[in-house]
């Protein structure tokens, strides 16, 4: 039985890491169709395997280097191609950078 995320398309970045993997699994348990990405190919592919083994739905785009605007655009296009929309975005991809959000240029 789907939970609160039943029927939702959730984009989760950084799914090769522990927080991204845990989020993908939790969202799938809640009924979401996950779309993941990561720069790290093998760990991201393992997350897809784990989500599917648990009965969830997941597609993933890797390598995907979100520090580049074109890659972020590619992720959105991938999610829309897979599911026609995006309902939730959970950004767990990270690069150490200390700025206030409003002072951060698009390039970062």
C-alpha positions in Angstrom: 0.0 0.0 0.0 1.5 3.4 -1.0 2.4 5.9 1.7 2.4 9.7 1.5 4.6 9.6 -1.6 2.4 7.2 -3.5 2.4 8.2 -7.2 4.9 11.0 -6.7 8.0 11.3 -8.8 11.0 12.1 -6.6 14.3 13.3 -7.9 17.1 12.5 -5.4 20.6 13.8 -6.1 23.6 12.1 -4.5 22.2 8.6 -4.5 25.6 7.0 -4.4 26.2 8.3 -0.9 24.7 7.0 2.3 22.2 9.7 2.8 21.0 9.6 -0.8 20.7 5.8 -0.7 18.7 5.9 2.6 16.5 8.6 1.1 15.9 6.7 -2.1 14.9 3.6 -0.1 12.6 5.5 2.3 10.9 7.3 -0.6 10.4 4.1 -2.5 8.9 2.5 0.7 6.5 5.5 0.7 5.4 4.7 -2.8 7.5 7.1 -4.8 9.0 6.6 -8.2 12.6 7.6 -7.6 14.9 9.3 -10.1 18.5 9.4 -8.8 21.8 10.7 -9.9 25.4 10.8 -8.8 28.9 11.4 -10.1 29.9 8.1 -8.5 28.6 5.4 -10.9 29.0 2.2 -9.0 27.5 3.3 -5.7 24.6 4.9 -7.5 23.9 1.8 -9.5 24.0 -0.2 -6.2 21.3 2.1 -4.8 19.1 1.3 -7.9 19.6 -2.4 -7.3 18.7 -2.1 -3.6 15.6 0.0 -4.3 14.4 -2.4 -6.9 15.2 -5.5 -4.7 13.0 -3.9 -2.1 10.1 -3.6 -4.6 10.6 0.1 -5.4 10.8 1.9 -8.7 14.0 3.7 -9.6 15.8 5.1 -12.6 19.1 6.8 -12.3 21.5 9.0 -14.3 25.2 8.6 -13.8 27.7 9.9 -14.0 26.0 13.2 -13.4 28.2 16.1 -12.3 25.7 18.7 -11.0 28.4 21.4 -10.6 27.8 21.9 -14.3 24.5 23.6 -15.3 24.1 21.4 -18.4 24.2 18.3 -16.2 21.4 19.6 -14.0 19.4 20.3 -17.1 20.1 16.8 -18.3 18.9 15.4 -15.0 15.6 17.3 -15.3 15.2 16.1 -18.9 15.9 12.5 -17.8 13.3 12.6 -15.0 10.6 14.2 -17.3 11.4 11.6 -20.0 11.0 8.8 -17.5 7.9 10.0 -15.7 6.5 13.2 -17.5 7.0 15.3 -14.4 8.8 16.0 -11.1 6.9 16.3 -7.8 9.7 16.3 -5.3 13.4 17.4 -5.4 15.7 16.2 -2.6 19.2 17.6 -3.1 21.8 15.6 -1.4 24.7 16.1 -3.9 27.3 18.2 -2.2 30.5 20.0 -2.7 32.0 21.9 0.1 31.3 25.6 -0.5 30.4 28.2 2.1 28.2 31.0 0.8 24.7 32.3 1.6 22.3 30.8 -0.9 21.4 34.2 -2.3 25.1 35.0 -2.8 25.8 31.8 -4.7 26.1 32.1 -8.5 24.4 29.6 -10.8 27.9 28.3 -11.7 28.3 27.0 -8.2 
